């Protein structure tokens, strides 16, 4: 079975270590053995967060998220904070997004961020959005290849895969050592606004329209069994209490990957 993790997406806000303790307790009780944490969920104290992870029998394989924009100093500060957090909690990946026009300068900046993250013991994982220059596996892999798979990896989200321009042939051909991890979710039929769909109209796996069985079988048939982080961004599901949200996320995802 793949390593299942819960990504931020619930309506439960973590503003203190007590909140984080409650959050991690719900995630562990739901059945997860890993949890993907945003930098804000570490509430400025990654070392204390690491101790709480140990208390709840959880690991944190990825922290998120670095926005690689054209603003050099802003990116540097974000990178330092995320690299330090990754080192403190023992994360394998720092999730990243490119928020700038793709070119030599942007790829160079991404590579320098990757070097800092690598020094913390983690790799940058590049997310491909459903729109823009990097909305396919092929496009995102050109960045990963330019930086090198020792420093960076690809993160494939089922939402971005199904709503972007990626093909099944690309998924079947992506080098497994380049595939850092998967974010897993389903979604309702597209509305009029792709960003609203992205942030508010996802569903628990099996409750939407994505061909998740084919997606999973494509990777599993190739021998992939890495990290699967459940990321459900839904205006309706954010109304659930954290225990119910985490339990539904685990129970709807586990059958696909067991």
Secondary structure, DSSP 8 states (H G I E B T S, - for coil): --EEEE-S-SS----SHHHHHHHHHHHHHHT-SEE-EEGGGGTT-HHHHHHHHHHTT-B--EEEEEEE-S-HHHHHHHHHHHHHHHHHHT-SEEEEEE-S--SHHHHHHHHHHHHHHHHTT-EEEEE--SSSTT-SHHHHHHHHHHH-TTTEEEEEEHHHHHHSS--HHHHHHS-TTTEEEEEE-EE-S--S-HHHHHHHBEESTTSSS--HHHHHHHHHTTT---EEEE---BTTGGGS-HHHHHHHHHHHHHHHH-
